[in-house]
Amino acid sequence: MTRTPSGAVRRAAWVAVLVTAALAGCGKGTAGGSDSGHALPAVRVRTATVVRRPFPITLNATGTIVARPGSVATLSAPAPARITRVFASEGDLVRRGDPLVAFDRAAFQAAFDQAQAVELSARQEFARATRLAAQGILPTRDVEQARAAHAQAAAALVVASRSLELATLRSPITGVVSKNSAVLDASVDPTQPLVQVVDPHALEARILLAAGDAAQIHRDAAVTLTTGSGEGTVVARGRVLAIAPTIDSLTGTVVVRARVEAPSRELRLGEVVGVRIEAGVQANALVVPVMALVPSSSGDGYQVFVVTAGDTARARPVTVGIRSAGFAMVTDGVSAGEVVVADGAFGVEDGSRILSSGGAPQVPAPATGSAP
């Protein structure tokens, strides 16, 4: 005989059905919340249009101010001597021939007098030997020996005369005394540099460049010298004088010499300056703002966010070439006319909706460029 379920059993069954339905409903609600939770918020940014235009190439480096060859003189005593007078101090302007340091002349004068006497005796002996050889009294060999002795004595007299002349050191060029270590009544020797004179109008910058960078420049390329880094205050301009044909074995760099022209202030030997070298112009380059470049998600290289249909930002890897003050040349990854996120790119994710403020302005032509 079939029994009908009791009221309690029927109520339990209904409860089970309701709980199952509730759980199912909760599950759907949770899934929907997760999807909506992953929706990216809209981001307000400024955009720029990728353009093609000529892009000036500028290499940034550092240089050291040095004297041009032939424009610096370092003087020392011609022989061991004692200083009796100092005429000039560091910073003094001197003209060619002006006295700088004087030494005790007694020793130089004595050496000159002795050399003069020896030369006179050797000259008389040579004349005597020549006369006697002509009479057949002396052999030719004795004449040649007398000739050699006189030549040696004459050379010694020239040295002594020059030393006597250098008993007073005189500036060989017009310039400024950059160093003077002469001390009154001090004893000095020829190995000790005493005075240095530099022509302040004949300076140049000595620049060290990587081999690849040096290959991009040429003689007479325009150079700008600045304080500190390459973006500092301009202190002078100039032109590339020479590019070394070899790589320095110690530094692995190439030495570049640049002439200094029309400095805006006095430059000093040994001063370190920033250098900008105009290496040329890259024609028809793709240009974007530097602020549009963000590190790629893989950590290797850079990417930009291209604004696609529906104002959605899509990450795209790019290959970056030369950079400038605020702009960069991109060699792969984008095309002319595409719109990229510029200001605010670091706050954008792939798939973000873009709220552009100010539209998509054209990228202006950069004034200078530099190696990345």
Secondary structure as the mmCIF struct_conf table of DSSP 4:
data_model
#
loop_
_struct_conf.conf_type_id
_struct_conf.id
_struct_conf.beg_label_comp_id
_struct_conf.beg_label_asym_id
_struct_conf.beg_label_seq_id
_struct_conf.end_label_comp_id
_struct_conf.end_label_asym_id
_struct_conf.end_label_seq_id
HELX_LH_PP_P HELX_LH_PP_P1 THR A 4 SER A 6
HELX_RH_AL_P HELX_RH_AL_P1 GLY A 7 GLY A 37
TURN_TY1_P TURN_TY1_P1 HIS A 38 HIS A 38
HELX_LH_PP_P HELX_LH_PP_P2 ALA A 39 ALA A 42
STRN STRN1 VAL A 43 VAL A 45
STRN STRN2 THR A 47 THR A 49
STRN STRN3 VAL A 51 ALA A 67
HELX_LH_PP_P HELX_LH_PP_P3 ARG A 68 ARG A 68
TURN_TY1_P TURN_TY1_P2 PRO A 69 GLY A 70
BEND BEND1 SER A 71 SER A 71
STRN STRN4 VAL A 72 SER A 76
BEND BEND2 PRO A 78 PRO A 80
STRN STRN5 ALA A 81 VAL A 86
TURN_TY1_P TURN_TY1_P3 GLU A 90 GLY A 91
STRN STRN6 LEU A 93 VAL A 94
TURN_TY1_P TURN_TY1_P4 ARG A 96 GLY A 97
STRN STRN7 PRO A 99 PHE A 103
HELX_RH_AL_P HELX_RH_AL_P2 ARG A 105 ALA A 134
TURN_TY1_P TURN_TY1_P5 GLN A 135 GLY A 136
BEND BEND3 ILE A 137 LEU A 138
HELX_RH_AL_P HELX_RH_AL_P3 THR A 140 GLU A 165
TURN_TY1_P TURN_TY1_P6 LEU A 166 ALA A 167
STRN STRN8 THR A 168 ARG A 170
BEND BEND4 PRO A 172 THR A 174
STRN STRN9 GLY A 175 ASN A 180
TURN_TY1_P TURN_TY1_P7 LEU A 184 ASP A 185
STRN STRN10 SER A 187 VAL A 188
TURN_TY1_P TURN_TY1_P8 PRO A 190 THR A 191
BEND BEND5 GLN A 192 GLN A 192
STRN STRN11 PRO A 193 VAL A 198
TURN_TY1_P TURN_TY1_P9 PRO A 200 HIS A 201
BEND BEND6 ALA A 202 ALA A 202
STRN STRN12 LEU A 203 LEU A 209
HELX_RH_AL_P HELX_RH_AL_P4 ALA A 211 ALA A 214
TURN_TY1_P TURN_TY1_P10 ALA A 215 GLN A 216
TURN_TY1_P TURN_TY1_P11 ARG A 219 ASP A 220
STRN STRN13 ALA A 222 THR A 227
BEND BEND7 GLY A 228 SER A 229
TURN_TY1_P TURN_TY1_P12 GLY A 230 GLU A 231
BEND BEND8 GLY A 232 GLY A 232
STRN STRN14 VAL A 234 ILE A 243
BEND BEND9 PRO A 245 THR A 246
TURN_TY1_P TURN_TY1_P13 SER A 249 THR A 251
STRN STRN15 VAL A 254 GLU A 261
BEND BEND10 ALA A 262 ALA A 262
BEND BEND11 SER A 264 ARG A 265
TURN_TY1_P TURN_TY1_P14 LEU A 269 GLY A 270
STRN STRN16 VAL A 272 PRO A 289
HELX_RH_3T_P HELX_RH_3T_P1 VAL A 290 ALA A 292
STRN STRN17 VAL A 294 PRO A 295
TURN_TY1_P TURN_TY1_P15 SER A 297 SER A 298
BEND BEND12 GLY A 299 GLY A 301
STRN STRN18 TYR A 302 THR A 308
TURN_TY1_P TURN_TY1_P16 ALA A 309 ASP A 311
STRN STRN19 THR A 312 ARG A 323
BEND BEND13 ALA A 325 GLY A 326
STRN STRN20 PHE A 327 ASP A 332
BEND BEND14 GLY A 333 GLY A 333
TURN_TY1_P TURN_TY1_P17 ALA A 336 GLY A 337
STRN STRN21 VAL A 339 VAL A 341
TURN_TY1_P TURN_TY1_P18 ASP A 343 GLY A 344
HELX_RH_3T_P HELX_RH_3T_P2 ALA A 345 GLY A 347
TURN_TY1_P TURN_TY1_P19 ASP A 350 GLY A 351
HELX_LH_PP_P HELX_LH_PP_P4 SER A 352 SER A 352
STRN STRN22 ARG A 353 ARG A 353
STRN STRN23 ILE A 354 SER A 356
BEND BEND15 SER A 357 GLY A 358
HELX_LH_PP_P HELX_LH_PP_P5 PRO A 361 PRO A 361
STRN STRN24 GLN A 362 GLN A 362
HELX_LH_PP_P HELX_LH_PP_P6 VAL A 363 PRO A 366
BEND BEND16 ALA A 367 ALA A 367
STRN STRN25 SER A 370 SER A 370
#
